[in-house]
């Protein structure tokens, strides 16, 4: 990094890291402006809020750019803090928006006019012991995001296994599930650069959660993805949150160890008493999350993902009574 301005950091080869503010604890999401022959590619423009738009207006003005200079919008995945401004940016610039088919399907499931996702999530949480007032708060919080991802963009699809030119170089597209179904990482082997979205983050752990109706084993998918990404020779990683970092392999090792410790701790707790997922969530993350529906949703879905992983490996067993599931450690 050679120069920092408000909201942006100048990187090598003309790249710009734009710190787009978000109204929750992560503080900002990284967008990257990448120079092309015909303008700039923008990666993950951020969540649509008035503050985020002001930052973009300021950053583009400082760089002597207009929205018309944005020639392409590239999305690593569909979460609103990455996807939300895509339609707005498309309207201002006329640029095409690229995303994987699975990511786009999830976005439509959440924010289409007839979405039932909030109700599905509340039913899932009810089955795992969350009180009704907290479920309702989470549903209301989810509804607030619809305005922050509008208008929806017109998209074209890109997929893992393909390659594309980005910043004058050829990049490989890599499937990166677990945090977000359909998420893509982008790898440029000549320099060893990796655009890693939210799959590998410095200093914070990517959320890995159960999504109602998807089934599967999201934590297993995430850990398998980390194992695959560990094989790449990465000299610099460009994450969706916090700052670019060099020790990509070391950070992957830390993330794997974090989840191993979490899994062992959960088994230890469940060997002492049976617990619902909600009770376990509060034991692990604290009851203070009752005051923050956004973070409570992340913590609850992540607790469920770990429970799925443990149950599938025979380390815990579920027991249902009156429509609610409780868990205990397996007798071994």
HELIX and SHEET records of a PDB file:
HELIX    1   1 UNK A   12  UNK A   14  5                                   3    
HELIX    2   2 UNK A   50  UNK A   62  1                                  13    
HELIX    3   3 UNK A   67  UNK A   69  5                                   3    
HELIX    4   4 UNK A   80  UNK A   83  1                                   4    
HELIX    5   5 UNK A   86  UNK A   93  1                                   8    
HELIX    6   6 UNK A  101  UNK A  111  1                                  11    
HELIX    7   7 UNK A  117  UNK A  127  1                                  11    
HELIX    8   8 UNK A  132  UNK A  144  1                                  13    
HELIX    9   9 UNK A  147  UNK A  149  5                                   3    
HELIX   10  10 UNK A  218  UNK A  229  1                                  12    
HELIX   11  11 UNK A  248  UNK A  272  1                                  25    
HELIX   12  12 UNK A  277  UNK A  285  1                                   9    
HELIX   13  13 UNK A  287  UNK A  291  5                                   5    
HELIX   14  14 UNK A  293  UNK A  312  1                                  20    
SHEET    1   A 8 UNK A   3  UNK A   5  0                                        
SHEET    2   A 8 UNK A   8  UNK A  10 -1                                        
SHEET    3   A 8 UNK A  16  UNK A  21 -1                                        
SHEET    4   A 8 UNK A  28  UNK A  36 -1                                        
SHEET    5   A 8 UNK A  39  UNK A  43 -1                                        
SHEET    6   A 8 UNK A  70  UNK A  74  1                                        
SHEET    7   A 8 UNK A  96  UNK A  99  1                                        
SHEET    8   A 8 UNK A 155  UNK A 157  1                                        
SHEET    1   B 5 UNK A 163  UNK A 166  0                                        
SHEET    2   B 5 UNK A 169  UNK A 175 -1                                        
SHEET    3   B 5 UNK A 184  UNK A 188 -1                                        
SHEET    4   B 5 UNK A 193  UNK A 197 -1                                        
SHEET    5   B 5 UNK A 236  UNK A 239  1                                        
SHEET    1   C 2 UNK A 316  UNK A 321  0                                        
SHEET    2   C 2 UNK A 324  UNK A 329 -1                                        
END                                                                             
